[in-house]
Amino acid sequence: MRHRKKSEKFSRSRAQRKALIKSLLRAVVIHERITTTVSKAKYLRGAVDRLIGLGQGGTLSDRRHAYDLLGDRQLVRRLFDAIAPRFPKPCGGYTRMFYVGRRRGDDAPLAILELTRTEKKHKAAAAGKTKEVSQHADEHKHAPLPKEKKADEGIASRVKKIFKKERNPI
């Protein structure tokens, strides 16, 4: 009997589906924000929540299970040391989903899946060096929007820059 065996199939075989979920999980751990289809994002929410739950456990067994899901020791280390400590212990809801629109090629509905508490990286303007500042997305103040660049260059000048040959004097 196949009671309680319902799962998204994504029109793929079991091996392809497993590889797809693994690659999406890896992308979420690396980038902390991905754009994908709505059905994949909905399925991935639960998988990411389980993965962060493993990261909060911190036991050797949890690390091994996370390694089975991610397949990379550096990603497991990042999950356990950087991502999981940002979230409080007992609750879930580590991800949020935003509907973006539709994909141009096949008109598939797209969504952004991101972690609720992300780490922001700011550039130091005076020193010219990058420094990482850990802030929660819910607590930071919104920065003013950057000024738009003037449209003084036409498309012809941009194309010329792309195809311009560099000359080496002999």
C-alpha positions as CSV (number, residue, x, y, z in Angstrom):
1,M,0.0,0.0,0.0
2,R,1.2,3.5,-0.7
3,H,-0.6,5.4,2.0
4,R,1.1,8.8,2.9
5,K,3.6,8.5,0.1
6,K,2.6,11.6,-1.8
7,S,5.5,13.9,-3.0
8,E,6.2,16.3,-5.7
9,K,7.8,14.6,-8.7
10,F,8.7,17.6,-10.9
11,S,8.4,15.3,-14.0
12,R,11.7,13.6,-13.2
13,S,12.9,10.2,-12.2
14,R,13.8,9.5,-8.6
15,A,17.6,10.0,-9.1
16,Q,17.1,13.2,-11.1
17,R,14.7,14.5,-8.5
18,K,17.1,13.8,-5.7
19,A,19.9,15.5,-7.5
20,L,17.7,18.5,-8.2
21,I,16.7,18.9,-4.5
22,K,20.4,18.4,-3.4
23,S,21.6,21.2,-5.8
24,L,18.8,23.6,-4.7
25,L,19.7,22.9,-1.0
26,R,23.3,23.6,-1.8
27,A,22.4,26.8,-3.5
28,V,20.4,28.0,-0.5
29,V,23.2,27.3,1.9
30,I,25.7,29.1,-0.4
31,H,23.7,32.1,-1.5
32,E,21.0,32.2,1.2
33,R,18.6,33.4,-1.5
34,I,17.6,31.7,-4.8
35,T,15.0,32.2,-7.6
36,T,13.2,29.1,-8.7
37,T,9.7,28.0,-9.7
38,V,6.9,28.2,-7.2
39,S,6.4,24.5,-6.9
40,K,10.1,23.8,-6.3
41,A,10.3,26.7,-3.7
42,K,7.2,25.3,-1.8
43,Y,8.8,21.8,-1.7
44,L,12.2,23.3,-0.7
45,R,10.8,25.2,2.3
46,G,10.4,22.0,4.3
47,A,13.7,20.6,3.2
48,V,15.6,23.8,4.2
49,D,13.8,23.9,7.6
50,R,14.8,20.3,8.3
51,L,18.4,21.1,7.3
52,I,18.6,24.1,9.6
53,G,17.0,22.0,12.3
54,L,19.9,19.5,11.9
55,G,22.3,22.5,12.1
56,Q,20.9,23.5,15.4
57,G,21.3,20.0,16.8
58,G,25.1,20.0,16.5
59,T,25.7,16.3,17.1
60,L,27.9,14.1,15.0
61,S,24.9,12.2,13.7
62,D,23.3,15.5,12.6
63,R,26.5,16.5,10.8
64,R,26.6,13.2,9.0
65,H,23.0,13.5,7.9
66,A,23.6,17.1,6.7
67,Y,26.6,15.8,4.8
68,D,24.4,13.2,3.1
69,L,22.0,16.0,2.0
70,L,24.6,18.6,1.0
71,G,27.6,16.5,-0.1
72,D,30.3,19.0,0.9
73,R,32.1,19.4,4.2
74,Q,32.6,23.1,3.8
75,L,28.8,23.6,3.3
76,V,28.1,21.5,6.4
77,R,30.6,23.6,8.4
78,R,28.9,26.8,7.1
79,L,25.5,25.5,8.0
80,F,26.5,24.5,11.5
81,D,28.8,27.5,12.3
82,A,27.2,30.4,10.4
83,I,23.6,29.8,9.4
84,A,22.0,27.7,12.2
85,P,23.2,29.9,15.1
86,R,21.3,32.9,13.7
87,F,17.9,31.2,14.4
88,P,16.3,30.6,17.8
89,K,16.1,27.0,18.9
90,P,12.5,25.9,19.2
91,C,10.7,27.4,16.3
92,G,10.7,26.8,12.5
93,G,9.9,29.2,9.7
94,Y,13.5,29.8,8.6
95,T,12.6,30.6,5.0
96,R,10.2,33.0,3.3
97,M,8.9,33.0,-0.2
98,F,8.1,36.0,-2.5
99,Y,6.3,35.6,-5.8
100,V,8.3,37.3,-8.6
101,G,6.4,36.9,-11.8
102,R,6.6,34.5,-14.7
103,R,9.6,33.2,-16.6
104,R,9.9,34.5,-20.1
105,G,10.6,31.3,-21.9
106,D,7.8,29.0,-20.6
107,D,5.7,31.3,-18.5
108,A,6.3,29.3,-15.4
109,P,5.5,31.1,-12.1
110,L,8.7,32.2,-10.3
111,A,9.4,32.8,-6.6
112,I,12.4,33.9,-4.5
113,L,13.2,31.6,-1.6
114,E,15.4,33.2,1.1
115,L,16.4,32.7,4.7
116,T,14.6,35.0,7.1
117,R,17.7,36.2,8.8
118,T,20.5,36.9,6.3
119,E,24.0,38.0,6.7
120,K,24.7,41.4,5.1
121,K,28.0,42.4,3.6
122,H,28.8,46.1,3.5
123,K,31.7,47.8,1.7
124,A,33.8,50.3,3.7
125,A,33.8,53.4,1.6
126,A,36.8,55.1,3.2
127,A,39.2,52.1,3.4
128,G,38.1,50.5,0.1
129,K,38.2,47.1,1.8
130,T,35.2,44.8,2.2
131,K,34.2,43.8,5.7
132,E,31.5,41.5,6.8
133,V,28.9,42.8,9.2
134,S,26.5,40.3,10.6
135,Q,23.1,41.9,10.9
136,H,19.6,40.4,11.0
137,A,17.4,41.4,8.0
138,D,14.5,42.3,10.4
139,E,16.7,44.7,12.4
140,H,18.6,46.7,9.8
141,K,17.6,50.1,8.6
142,H,16.9,50.6,4.9
143,A,19.7,52.4,3.1
144,P,18.8,55.1,0.5
145,L,18.4,53.9,-3.0
146,P,21.5,54.4,-5.3
147,K,21.3,57.2,-7.8
148,E,20.5,56.2,-11.4
149,K,23.3,56.5,-13.9
150,K,22.8,58.9,-16.7
151,A,22.0,57.4,-20.1
152,D,24.6,59.5,-21.9
153,E,26.0,56.5,-23.7
154,G,24.1,55.1,-26.6
155,I,24.0,51.5,-27.6
156,A,26.5,52.0,-30.4
157,S,29.2,53.2,-28.0
158,R,28.7,50.2,-25.7
159,V,28.9,47.8,-28.7
160,K,32.1,49.5,-29.8
161,K,33.6,49.0,-26.4
162,I,32.8,45.3,-26.5
163,F,34.3,44.7,-29.9
164,K,37.2,47.1,-29.7
165,K,40.5,45.5,-30.5
166,E,43.5,46.2,-28.3
167,R,46.6,47.2,-30.3
168,N,50.0,46.2,-29.3
169,P,52.8,48.5,-30.7
170,I,55.6,46.5,-32.2
